Amino acid sequence: MCNAFSCIVTKDKKVYWKFAMDSHDEIIKEFKLEDNTDNQEQMQFARVEISPKNNDYLKPRWQFKIDETITPEWFSPAHKQKCIEAHKEYKKQLYSILIRKKIIHPFKLKSVKKVTLKQKLLLKEWDSVRNSVETSVRTSVGSSVGSSVRDSVRDSVRNSVWDSVWDSVWDSVETSVRDSVWYSVRDSVWDSVRNSVESSVWDSVWDSAGGYFGSFFKLERKQWKYTKKIKTKGYPFQSVVDLWEQGLVPSFDGATWRLHTGKKAKIIFEIKATELRKLKVN
């Protein structure tokens, strides 16, 4: 599997590439290119790859390489420059969809001392959104499939414009967020709700992390799957992102919602779901 960005550069300095197509063989087939020799003088093109050396598309350290064992004799700095220019165009498309922002660990922010009404209303909205997505996933798939919001985010990105870019970019962003945040958040929340060991707690924290993860991707409103019934013009899971970036992580055990904050994921607020749904603006 090649990594994004991949391209073909010919002897006459023409560069062939296509967004979401990071296989050299697919590019060769797409543009009907032919090269049946391994003679360095007779080769008509070179396979080039420019990808993050650190495998991080949020904070990339781009690395140029010729992705084959033999480099054409004619390959020059001018050929490399043409590939770099094509890569700049690729990045414009990539970062029109992928949002490069700092990964926030909610429990490393200043602890919330008191939950405001606005934050409670965000939790109420998140409860409604999560229920709506779960219902839509069950209707579409035919059964419950675990973390419904995470399913929505994953399926939305995969089914929109990504195609094969999915393998490199998605895995990179997911790994970055997961390694930086998820394991720590999961364990911290779990420690704070040991007396409530329902699987729904796991699913709710997965959904919170999934909603935050999806905020790194900029898709059209209609591209977010299983969210048709959610009345919003923007990102459908913004309520949990707002809570997350304010240092609050929601968890739900099937009956009670809790908001966790600080280094030890202290429970700063809890409310029965039935009461939360009655909450109104004063």
N, C-alpha and C positions, 0 to 999 in steps of 0.2 A: 504494500500500500504506500503510495506516494503521499507527501504532505503538501498542504496548500502553503505557498503558491507554486504551481508547476507550469512550465511552458516549454515550447520547442522554438529554438532559434536556428534559422537557416544560414547557409554560407553567405547569402546576400543581405544578411542582417534583418530579416523579417522575423517578427516574433508572433507565434501562435499560442493563444491561451483562451480560456473561457471560464468565467466565474462559476464556481461550484463544480468544476471539472478538474480534479487534481491527479488524474491518472494520465501518464504520458501516452500510453497505448490508446486511451479514449481520445486524446487530443489528436493523435496521428490519424485515427480513423475518422474523426469529425471533419478534419480539414483535408482528408485524402492525400496525405503525405506518404512518400515512399523513399526508403533508404535501405538497400539490401546488401550493404557492404560494411566491413569493419576496418577497411583500409583508411588510415588517418587522412590521406590526401583526397580520397574519393567520397568520404562521408558528406552528405548533403545537409545534415542538421545535427544539433546537439540537444540532449535532454537536460533541462536546467530546473533546479528547485531552489526556492528562496523561502525558508521557513524559520520559525523561532528556534534558536539554538537551545533555549531554555524551555521549549515547549509551552510557552505562555503567550497567548494571543492578547491578553490584557496589558501585559508589560513585556512585549517581545524584544529579544535581541536577535535581529534578523541575521541569518547566515546564508551566504550564496554558495552553491555547489553544483558541479556538473554531475548529474545522477546516472553515470555509466562508467564502465571501467576504462573506456578509451575516449580521450579528448581529441576532437578533430584538429588536424594540424593548423587549419586556418583560423581557429578560434582566437579572438583578440580582445583587448580591453574595450574596443568599440562594440563588440558583440555583447559583452557583459553589460555595458551601459544601456544598450537597447532593452535587455531583460529587466534591468533595474527600473527603467522608465515604465515598462509594462506593469511591473510590480506596484508602482505608485498608483496606477489606475485601479489595480486590484484592491489596494488598501482603501481607496475611496469607497468602493462598493462594500467591502467588508465592514468598515466602520460606520457605514450608514445604517447597519443592522446590529452590529455588535457595539455595545456601549462600554467604553473604557472608563471605568470609575474605580475608586478605591474599594476594596473588599472590607466591609465593616463587621467587626466582631461585636455583637451587641453587649456582651458581658464584660468587654474591656472599656466600654464607655462609662461615664460617671453614673453611678446608681441613681435610679429614679426614686425620689423621696415620697412622692404622692402622685397617684394617678389622677389625671384631670378628666373632666367630663368629655372633652374632645377625644382623649385617648380611649375612654370607655366606649364612645360612639364608633371609633375606629374598630374596636374589638367586636362590637355589634355588627358592623358592616362585614368584617372578616367571617364571622359566624354565618351570616346570610350567604356570602359568596361561596364559602366552602360547602355549605349544604346544597347550593344550586349546582355546583360543579359535580359533586358526588352523585346527585340525582341524574345529571346528564350523562356521566360516565357509565352509570349502571344501565341507563336506557340504551346507550350506544353499544356497550360491550355485552350486556346481558347479565352481569353480575358485579359484585363489589370487587375492585381491583386495587385495594390498599390505598396508597397515598394519591388521592384523586387530583389534587392541584399539581403535584409533581408530574403526574401522567399528562395533564393538560399542557404544562410547559414543555415537556419533552416532545410530545406529539406535535405541538404547534410549531416548534422550531424545525423539527425533522421534516414536517410536511409542507413547509412554506417554500423557502428558496434555497435550501441548503444542499440537497442531494448528497453528493459524496463529501462535501466540505464538512458534513456532520461528523465524520470519523475523526478529523483532526481538531477542528475548532471547538465543537461541542465538548469533546472529551477533555480538551485543554481547560476550558472555562469551568466545567463541572469539577474537574480535579482540583483546580485552584481554589474554588469556593469550598469544596468539601474538605480539603486538607487544612485550609485556613480557619474554617468556621465550624463545619457541621459536626465533626466528632466531639469537639469541645462543648458545643451547645447541647448536643444530644446527651452526653454524659452528665453535664451540669444539671439539666432539667430533670433527668432521670433520678439523680441523687436527691433532688428537692421534692420529688413526688413518689418516693419509694412505697408509701402506703397505698398508692393508687396505681396498680400494676396492670391495668387494662391495656390491651393492644392498641386501643384507640388513642392512648397517650402518645405512643410511637407514631401513629399515623398523623396525629395533629401536628407534632413537631416536624415530621417530614414535610407536611404541607406548608408549615411556616417557612422552612428552609427552601422549599421548592418555589414558593411565591417570591421570596427574595432573589433566588437564583434567576428566575425569569426576568427580573428587572434589568439584567445585563443585555437583553435582546430587544431590539426595537422593531416590532412587527405592526402591521396594520391591525386595527381593532378586530376586524372580521377574521383574522388569521389565528386568533386565540381560540383553540378548540374547547368545546363543552361550556362555553360562556355566553351563549346567545341570550339567555334570560337575565344576565347581569346588566343592569342599566348604568352604563358608564361609557364615556367616549374615549377614555384613555386606557392605560394598563389595568386590566380587571382585578389584579391582585395588589393594587397600590396600597390598600389599607394595611396589609401586613408588612409591606416594605416600610411604610411610615412608622409603624410601631417598632420594627426591627432597628431602624436607623435612629430611633430615639432611645434605644437601650432596653426595649421590652420584647420578650418572646412569648407568644401565646402557647398554652397547652390545654388539652381538653380530654377528660377521662370518660366522656360519654354523658356526663351529667353536669359537670362543673367546669367553667373556664377559669384559667389562672393566667396571670401575667408575671413573668419572671424577670428579675433585673440584678445587676451586679455580679461580682466575681463568683459568688456561690449560687447564682440563679435563684436568689431569694424570692419567695412569693410575695409580691407587693400588693396584689389585688386578686380576689377570687369572687365568683358570682355564679349562681345557678343559671344554666342556659335559658331556662324559662323566664327568669327575672331579667336577664340581659336583653331578651327580645322585647321586653316591655319598656326598656329605657328610651326616654325621649329627651329632646333638647328642651331645657328650661325656658 
